[in-house]
Every structure is written in structure tokens, then in C-alpha cells.
Amino acid sequence: MSDLGILGTGAYVPDRVVSNDDVGAAAGVDDAWIRRKTAIRERRWAAPGQATSDLAAAAGRAALRSAGITADQLSVIVVATSTPDRPQPPTAAYVQHELGAAGAAAFDLNAVCSGSVFALSVAEGLLAGRGGHALVIGADLYSRILNPADRRTVVLFGDGAGALVLGPAAQGSRVRHLALHTFGELAGLIEVPAGGSRLPGDRAALEAGLQYFAMDGREVRRFVAEQLPRLTKQFLHESGVVPDDIGHFVPHQANGVLLDAVTADLGLPRAASHRTLTHYGNTGAASIPITLDTAARAGAFRRGDLILLAGFGGGMSAGLALVEW
């Protein structure tokens, strides 16, 4: 069991509300189709001048306020994102500067939609035995990499950032167990093909539309349906808890219909499943910390409650965390 806990949470979503009709028009689908397939009603998209670091810094400020600490008390900032401001430098460097956290080491981590749990695990490892505080941020701005004509993807995603402060558990909740998994043989199921060293984002790639986010939805659903129940059962056994002990389930907000199906298969009879996708859509690495913050600010958690965080996404990857509030 870790001696570290979550001391505060925060979130930020852009002001612009984008309806299903807004995204569906170019993709040839309507509001009813999107709700039936995803349970999403609307999402937030960033303004033209906003970048991922802007969203991340806003969420970070909120988490610092919640934790009651200042930026100069941070020793680590980890930003989980697959939509950085630029290929380099790390988005976390901009966040560190914006927050005034001059003493913090700051870096990015990319595990796509599992990123926030991966980042939590890395931050926990860095602080273990050393003390101090870490700011863990999940932030993604997918609206800039979506093909407006691709109904499989454009209807799903929103922009946002969620954050948490990790520090001495005596001051807050406790991180009890973490587990990370990657299935590299399935890496092609979710990708942005162009823009890296394998395939530069040159004119030919842009003309072919390879700069856009692409996903094999059917196979992704198969992965989640097959792997998440198995990994969750294994994780709870390793954690020394039984399914009845879990009071809250905070999953990656991928798709409401998918979550309904997989949650039923997890066998968590007493767990309240928390959702934000109805109004925010799939916010990538931000979705778990946004949803955790939303539930916390609504007073959903009581001291001693066990919360299961479950991320899954590109890689393919999965990350699980057990938090005692």
C-alpha cells in the first residue's frame, strides 16, 4: 500500500459547446444516431487560440487550489497527453512555466486514453521514499486531429483537462494499488498515422488524410470487452479486495454504450459508475481525472470509500488504480 494519496483534484473544459448536430452534419449522421451509438449529447471544443498546455494549466491550478498547496511546493509535473502543443518541447514545460512551478521536474507521458493512470503510477514511483508533491494532469485536444467526415471518430471526442495532486497520504486519500498493461501487437487499432519519424507529415500524407486520428472501432470494442473484465478481476485479487468492496467505478469515458456493456461484465455489484461523457464526450487522457473531479466536487465520495479507476486506449493499453478516499 502506498504512503501517497490524492490531496486535491481539478478540471477544465473549454467554453465552446459543440452539439451532435454540429458534428454530425459533415459526417452524415444526426443527433438520434449519435445518442443511440454513443450516449453522447454534446462535447466541448477548444477556441482557435487554445492549446493543450492552456487546458492543462487551468486544470492544474484548480487541483492546486483543491489541495491547498502552491506551485512552488511541487517537485514533479507529469502531463499525460497524445495531443501535445508541439512534437517538442514537452507540453509539461509550458505548464510548469505557466504555473510558476520553477522547482518541479516536468515531462510528458503518452499512453493515449490510459495516460492519466500511467502518469499517476509514474508520479507515485517518483515520490515514493522521497516525499514532496506531484501534479498529475491528463489533457487532450482532439478536435484538431479529427476528420470531420469520419462518423466513427468525430462524434466521440471532446477537449479537456483533468488534474490531481499527489502527496503524503496522511493529508488525503490513499493510492492502494496500481497496474499497467500494454498490448503492442494491437498498436494499429488506434493511431494518427502521419507526423512522426515513421511517416512524416509531408504534403503527400496530408493529401491522404493521414494526419487524422483513426480507430478500428469494432476491434477496440472487442479489446475492451475481452480484456477489461479479465484485468479487473486480476487487479482486485492482487489488491486484496473483493468486488463487493468497490464503492465507485471511474472508467475512461470512451463511449456510453460500450461502458454500459463492459460495466455489466465487471461484476462490481455495489459500485456507482460515474460518467461525464454525456456532456463532455471522450476527452482522452483527461477523461478519468475530469470524471473523478466532477464526482468529488459533487460530494459523491465518503472517507474510506474504495474507488476503482480504469483507463484503456491506444497502444493498446490499460491502466488500473485503486484509491481509498
SULRAWO-V445743 format. One record per pair of residues at least 24 apart in sequence whose C-alpha atoms are under 6 Angstrom apart, sorted by the first residue. I is the first residue (numbers start at 1). GAP is how many residues later the second one is. D is the distance in Angstrom with one decimal. If there is no record, write none. Layout:
# SULRAWO-V445743
I/GAP/D
I/GAP/D
This chain:
# SULRAWO-V445743
1/175/4.7
2/173/5.7
2/174/5.5
3/166/5.4
4/163/5.3
4/164/4.8
4/165/4.4
4/170/5.8
5/161/5.5
5/162/5.6
5/163/6.0
5/164/4.2
5/167/5.8
5/168/4.7
5/169/3.9
5/170/5.1
6/159/5.7
6/160/4.8
6/166/5.9
6/167/5.2
7/60/5.0
7/158/5.5
7/159/5.9
7/165/4.9
8/55/5.3
8/58/4.7
8/59/4.0
8/156/5.6
8/157/5.3
9/54/4.3
9/154/5.6
9/155/4.3
9/284/5.3
10/49/5.1
10/52/4.5
10/53/4.0
10/152/5.8
10/153/5.1
10/283/5.6
11/48/4.3
11/150/5.7
11/151/4.2
11/279/5.3
12/47/4.9
12/148/5.9
12/149/5.3
13/147/4.5
14/30/5.7
14/32/5.3
16/28/5.4
16/29/5.6
17/26/5.9
17/27/4.7
18/24/5.6
18/25/5.3
18/26/5.8
23/132/6.0
26/122/6.0
26/123/5.3
27/122/4.2
27/123/5.7
27/124/5.0
38/217/5.0
38/218/5.1
38/219/5.4
39/217/4.9
40/238/4.3
40/241/5.9
41/237/5.3
41/238/5.9
42/237/4.9
43/115/5.0
43/236/5.4
43/237/4.1
43/238/5.0
44/114/5.2
44/115/5.7
44/236/5.8
45/113/5.7
45/114/5.2
51/34/5.9
52/33/5.7
52/89/5.8
53/38/5.8
53/42/5.7
55/106/5.5
56/83/5.6
56/105/5.3
57/38/5.3
59/102/5.8
59/103/5.4
59/104/5.6
60/103/5.5
63/100/5.9
63/101/5.5
71/30/4.8
72/29/4.9
74/30/5.5
74/59/5.0
74/60/5.6
75/29/4.2
75/58/5.7
75/59/5.9
76/28/4.8
76/29/4.9
76/30/5.9
76/58/4.6
77/29/4.6
77/57/5.7
77/58/4.8
78/28/5.9
78/29/5.4
78/30/5.7
78/58/5.0
79/29/4.7
79/58/4.8
79/59/5.8
80/28/5.8
80/29/4.7
80/30/5.7
80/35/5.0
80/36/5.7
80/58/4.6
81/29/5.4
81/58/5.4
81/59/5.6
82/28/5.4
82/30/5.4
83/57/5.5
83/58/5.9
112/201/5.9
112/202/5.4
113/171/4.5
113/172/4.3
113/199/5.9
113/200/4.7
114/197/4.3
114/198/4.8
114/199/5.6
114/204/5.8
114/205/5.7
115/170/5.1
116/169/5.4
117/202/5.5
133/33/5.6
133/34/4.6
134/31/5.7
134/32/5.1
135/29/5.9
135/30/4.7
136/27/5.5
136/28/5.4
137/25/5.7
137/26/4.2
138/24/5.4
138/147/4.7
138/148/4.2
139/146/5.7
139/147/4.7
140/144/5.9
145/67/4.9
145/68/5.7
146/66/5.4
146/67/5.6
147/65/5.7
156/125/5.7
156/126/5.7
157/124/5.3
157/125/4.5
157/126/5.9
158/122/5.9
158/123/5.1
158/124/5.6
158/125/5.0
159/124/5.4
160/123/5.8
161/125/4.7
162/124/5.0
162/127/4.5
162/128/4.5
163/126/5.7
173/151/5.6
173/152/4.2
174/149/5.7
174/150/5.0
175/148/4.5
176/146/5.5
176/147/5.6
177/144/5.8
177/145/5.2
178/142/5.7
178/143/4.5
179/140/5.8
179/141/5.2
180/139/4.5
181/136/5.5
181/137/5.1
182/134/5.7
182/135/4.3
183/133/5.0
184/131/5.7
186/130/5.6
187/128/4.6
187/129/5.5
189/26/5.6
189/27/5.2
190/24/5.9
190/25/4.5
190/124/5.1
225/37/5.8
229/37/5.0
243/25/5.0
244/26/5.8
246/25/5.5
246/60/5.1
247/24/4.3
247/58/5.9
247/59/5.4
248/24/4.7
248/25/6.0
248/59/4.7
249/24/4.7
249/58/5.9
249/59/4.9
250/24/5.4
250/59/4.8
251/58/5.7
251/59/4.6
252/35/5.7
252/36/5.3
252/59/4.9
253/24/5.6
253/29/5.3
253/34/5.7
254/28/5.2
